[in-house]
Every structure is written in C-alpha cells, then in structure tokens.
Amino acid sequence: MSYMSENISRRSFVKVSGAVAAALGLVACGPAGEGTTEDTASADTGDTDATTEATTTTFAADGILRVGMEAAYAPFNWQVSEEDENTIPIENVSGAYADGYDVQFAKIIAEALELEPVAVKMSFDGLVDACKSGQIDIICAGMTATAERAKSIDFSDPYLEDTVAVITKKDSKFADAKTLDDLKGVIIMGQKSTFYDEAIDQIPDVVHKEPLEYVPDVVAALKNDQVEAITYSQMSAAKLLEAYPDFVLCDLEEGFTGDYASNNDNAGIAKGNDQTLQAINDAIADISDEERADLWTACNERMPV
C-alpha cells in the first residue's frame, strides 16, 4: 500500500566521497566558518533598516549532524524508546530515538556528507532560529520552503511534495465540500506556525480557532468535536482515516491557492553554505520515485497512531 503522490518528482541519492566532502569545506547551518566568503552566514530579517552581523562556527564540526525536528509529527517524525535500523538518537532526550520520513532523509543526507545524524527535539516554531544560531545544523521536520522563511535560512529541493487538505467528520455538513466556498463558516483548526494554520484564512467567513502546537492535539480537537474540521497533510490523510473511521477527507476540486497550493517537505540550513546545500540536493536528487514510495509506505505502516 502506498500513499505516495504521483507528482513527487524524481530525486536521487549520491554518496559523497570523503575527498569530495572535504573539498566542500562543509560549513554552516548556523553561523558559518571563519575567514571565508562562502562561509559567512547572514540573516535577512526583511527589515531594510536593520543588519545582522554574522557569527562564526562550522557545519557539523564534530562530525555530528544535528537535525532539528518536533519528533511528534508522524509519519514525518516521531519519538520511540527503542533503537533500530530506522532510528537516530535524540540528543536532548535521554534514551529516546527519532523515526519517520524526515529521519530517513536526514540519514541519507548525513551519509552523503559522511556525518553521524542525531535528532534535536524542539518546537516547530523554534526551528528556524535554532538553525540560524547554530544550535542545529539542518532542519528535517516536514517544513515547507516559503518566501518568509527563506529570508532567514536556505532550503533544499523538496524530498516530498504535498498539499494542505481538510479533514472533517462523515456526518458533518462539510463532508461533501468541493471548494473553499463550500466550507464557508466552518469552525476549523490547524497546527501552530505552519501552513496548516495560515491557509485557513482563505476559507470565506471562517471561524479560525486558535492553533495548537502539536498535530495529535489538533486531531484530538476534531475527535472531541471542539472543531468541525482541521487542516492536515494530504499525503498523510489515508493513514489518519484508517485510525479514525468517522473522519473523512474533503475532496476539494478547488483548494487552497497561492503560497498554500503546495505543502512540500524541504530541508533547511543556515545561509552562506551553497556548496553544502548543493551536496544535500545531490543526495536528495538520486532517490527514485519508487524508493520514496517505499520509504513513505514503510513509515506509515510503523508510525504510532
């Protein structure tokens, strides 16, 4: 069983040899290495009157690739208590490990860069600042590249292509919605600091409930009839509907538009690291559609419900 979208474009995995990795001068997710133009990290706040001085450090200088994620957003990333071939340790949670689709691509990227991946668990809305400051080296967390986020960090090519979906209950008056107009007046919720929350305001006369930090809490709000609908990952919807038989996916023929028409999964690193970013894109680029589908299906089959 595969939930892989047909529009997921081909990428590929290229293992970068030690010599190539060294030649990259692997600098940066966070402030970059000292003394080179390539390694200078800058932060564009979008304020033309303000400038931010770069600080200096090196990308994964100790050979460890610190991967920022929530570890609470299955099937993209989640926390487990036992190590296996699919997991990486969570550095800041004793005895815990991370699994999920983001984790599999973090492992692919780390292998290409000849680094050891570990997860750093934190809230989604703290990830960009953590990457800028060097607390983490890379974000692999179901994060979509946006113009606003790209002012602060750089993004890889997508390793998953997705859209924002609407989930309601089968007995809801919104269950047969085909357009955003059909959702007019719906009481709806999304996840905080994500497209799932931001896109909601495109719905006419919407009752936009305060977002929650974690997806399971958003799902619980629909289950407990605190809201009439939630926004969710289109790619992840099939598994959710299996777990909650009274939920239904709105078959939107005319869905969210503009920046919210896509909801891709991109890796993020600090600015000023073009060579490292290219190596990451090369690692992503060689993963075939079939391999991606297999990874996605496997993550959906073993994810916690």
C-alpha positions in Angstrom: 0.0 0.0 0.0 1.4 3.4 -1.0 0.4 6.8 -0.2 3.0 8.4 -2.4 1.7 11.3 -4.6 2.0 10.9 -8.3 3.5 14.3 -8.6 6.5 13.5 -6.4 9.4 14.4 -8.7 12.5 12.2 -9.1 15.4 12.9 -6.8 18.5 10.9 -6.3 20.9 9.8 -3.6 24.6 10.3 -4.2 27.1 9.3 -1.6 29.7 12.0 -1.4 33.2 10.5 -1.0 35.5 11.6 1.7 37.6 13.6 -0.7 34.6 15.4 -2.1 33.2 16.1 1.4 36.5 17.6 2.4 36.6 19.7 -0.7 33.2 21.1 0.1 34.7 22.8 3.2 31.4 21.7 4.9 30.5 24.9 6.6 27.4 26.0 8.2 24.0 25.6 9.4 24.2 28.3 11.7 26.8 30.8 11.7 29.5 29.7 9.3 33.2 29.1 9.2 35.7 31.8 9.9 37.6 33.7 7.3 35.9 32.8 4.0 33.3 34.4 1.9 31.4 31.1 1.3 31.2 30.5 5.0 29.7 33.8 6.1 26.2 33.4 7.5 23.8 36.3 7.1 20.3 36.8 8.4 17.9 38.7 6.3 15.1 39.9 8.6 13.2 41.6 5.9 13.9 45.0 7.6 15.9 47.1 5.2 16.9 49.4 8.1 18.4 46.6 10.2 21.5 44.5 9.6 22.6 41.3 11.4 26.3 40.6 12.0 27.3 37.0 11.2 28.8 34.9 13.9 31.2 32.1 13.2 31.2 28.4 13.6 31.5 25.3 11.3 28.9 23.0 10.0 28.8 19.7 11.9 32.4 20.4 13.0 32.5 17.5 15.4 31.2 15.0 12.7 27.7 15.1 14.1 24.8 16.3 12.0 22.3 17.8 14.4 18.8 17.5 12.9 16.1 19.7 14.2 12.5 18.3 14.4 9.5 18.0 16.7 9.7 14.2 16.9 5.9 14.4 17.3 4.6 14.7 13.8 4.1 11.2 12.4 4.6 9.9 9.7 7.2 12.7 9.2 8.9 12.3 12.5 8.1 10.8 15.9 9.8 9.6 19.1 10.4 5.9 20.1 12.1 4.3 23.1 14.0 1.6 21.3 16.8 1.9 18.7 16.5 0.1 15.3 17.7 0.4 11.8 15.2 3.2 11.1 16.0 5.5 14.0 18.6 8.0 15.1 19.2 9.1 18.7 17.5 12.2 20.1 20.4 14.1 21.5 18.5 16.1 24.1 16.1 13.4 25.3 17.8 10.6 27.3 17.1 7.1 26.0 14.9 8.3 23.1 15.2 7.9 19.3 13.5 9.5 16.3 11.9 7.7 13.4 9.9 8.9 10.4 10.1 10.0 6.8 12.2 13.1 7.7 14.5 10.9 9.7 15.1 8.6 6.7 16.1 11.6 4.6 18.2 13.0 7.4 20.1 9.7 7.3 20.5 9.8 3.6 21.9 13.4 3.8 24.2 12.5 6.7 25.6 9.5 4.8 26.3 11.6 1.7 28.1 14.2 3.9 29.8 11.4 5.9 28.4 12.6 9.2 26.6 10.9 12.1 23.0 12.1 12.4 21.3 12.8 15.7 17.9 14.5 16.3 17.4 17.6 18.4 13.8 17.7 19.6 12.2 21.2 19.8 9.0 23.0 18.9 8.4 23.6 15.3 8.3 27.4 15.6 11.8 27.4 17.1 13.5 25.5 14.3 14.5 28.4 12.0 16.1 30.4 14.8 17.9 27.3 16.1 19.3 26.7 12.7 20.4 30.4 12.3 22.1 30.3 15.7 23.9 27.0 15.1 22.1 25.1 17.7 21.2 22.6 14.9 22.8 22.0 11.6 19.8 21.1 9.5 16.0 21.1 9.7 14.2 18.0 8.5 10.8 18.4 10.0 8.0 18.5 7.5 8.9 22.1 6.9 7.9 23.8 3.6 10.2 26.4 2.0 8.4 29.8 2.0 9.5 33.2 0.9 9.3 34.4 4.5 11.4 31.5 5.9 13.9 31.9 3.1 14.7 35.3 4.4 16.4 33.6 7.3 17.7 30.2 6.0 18.2 28.4 2.8 16.2 25.4 1.6 16.9 22.2 -0.3 14.9 20.8 -3.1 11.7 19.1 -1.8 12.0 15.4 -0.8 8.2 15.2 -0.6 5.6 17.1 -2.5 2.3 17.6 -0.6 -0.8 19.8 -0.3 -2.9 21.1 2.5 -6.0 19.0 3.0 -9.2 19.5 5.0 -10.5 16.7 7.3 -13.9 16.6 8.8 -16.3 14.0 10.1 -18.5 11.9 7.9 -21.7 13.2 9.4 -20.6 16.9 9.0 -22.4 19.2 6.7 -19.0 20.0 5.2 -18.2 16.4 4.3 -19.1 16.8 0.7 -17.3 20.1 0.2 -15.7 20.5 -3.2 -14.4 24.1 -2.9 -13.4 26.5 -0.2 -16.7 28.3 -0.7 -18.4 25.1 0.4 -16.5 25.3 3.7 -17.9 28.8 4.4 -18.4 29.4 8.1 -16.6 26.2 9.2 -15.1 26.1 12.7 -11.6 24.8 11.9 -8.1 24.5 13.4 -4.6 23.9 12.2 -1.1 23.4 13.6 0.6 26.5 15.1 3.3 28.2 13.0 2.6 26.1 9.8 0.8 26.3 6.5 -2.0 24.3 8.1 -2.9 27.3 10.2 -2.0 30.1 7.8 -4.0 28.7 4.9 -7.3 28.6 6.9 -8.0 32.3 6.3 -8.6 31.6 2.6 -11.9 30.0 3.6 -14.8 32.5 3.5 -16.3 33.6 6.8 -14.2 31.0 8.5 -14.2 30.5 12.3 -10.5 30.2 12.7 -9.8 28.6 16.1 -6.5 29.2 17.9 -3.9 26.7 16.6 -2.3 24.1 18.7 1.4 23.3 18.8 1.3 19.5 18.0 -0.7 17.7 15.3 -2.0 15.0 17.7 -3.7 17.7 19.7 -5.2 19.2 16.6 -6.6 15.7 15.6 -8.0 15.3 19.2 -9.8 18.6 18.8 -11.8 17.2 15.8 -12.3 13.8 17.5 -13.8 15.5 20.6 -16.0 17.9 18.5 -14.2 21.0 19.6 -14.0 22.0 15.9 -15.8 21.0 12.8 -12.7 20.4 10.7 -8.9 20.5 10.7 -6.3 21.2 8.1 -3.9 18.3 7.5 -1.3 16.8 5.2 -2.9 15.4 2.1 -0.2 12.7 1.9 -0.8 11.6 5.5 -4.6 11.6 5.3 -5.1 8.0 4.3 -3.4 6.7 7.5 -5.4 9.1 9.6 -8.7 7.9 8.1 -7.7 4.3 8.9 -7.2 5.3 12.5 -10.4 7.4 12.7 -13.1 5.7 10.7 -15.6 8.6 11.4 -13.2 11.1 9.7 -13.4 11.9 6.0 -11.2 13.8 3.6 -12.9 16.7 1.8 -12.4 16.1 -1.9 -11.6 19.7 -2.8 -11.5 20.3 -6.5 -10.7 23.9 -5.8 -8.5 24.1 -2.8 -6.0 26.5 -1.3 -4.2 28.8 -3.6 -1.0 30.9 -3.8 1.7 30.0 -1.4 -0.6 27.4 0.1 -1.2 25.5 -3.1 1.8 23.2 -2.2 2.9 21.9 1.1 6.3 20.4 0.3 8.9 18.9 2.6 12.3 20.7 2.4 15.5 20.6 4.4 16.8 23.9 5.8 20.3 25.0 6.6 21.8 28.4 7.5 22.7 30.8 4.8 26.1 31.1 3.2 26.6 27.4 2.6 26.0 27.0 -1.1 28.3 24.0 -1.6 26.9 22.1 1.3 23.4 22.9 0.0 24.3 21.5 -3.4 25.6 18.3 -1.8 22.3 18.0 0.1 20.4 18.5 -3.1 22.5 15.9 -4.8 21.8 13.4 -2.0 18.1 14.1 -2.3 18.2 14.0 -6.1 19.1 10.4 -6.6 16.2 8.9 -4.6 13.8 7.4 -7.2 10.0 7.7 -7.0 9.9 4.0 -6.2 12.4 4.4 -3.3 10.4 7.4 -1.9 7.2 5.5 -2.2 8.7 2.6 -0.3 10.1 4.9 2.4 6.7 6.7 2.8 4.7 3.5 2.9 7.1 1.9 5.5 6.9 5.0 7.7 3.1 5.0 7.5 3.0 1.3 8.4 5.1 1.6 11.5 4.1 5.1 12.7 2.3 5.3 16.1 -1.4 6.0 15.9 
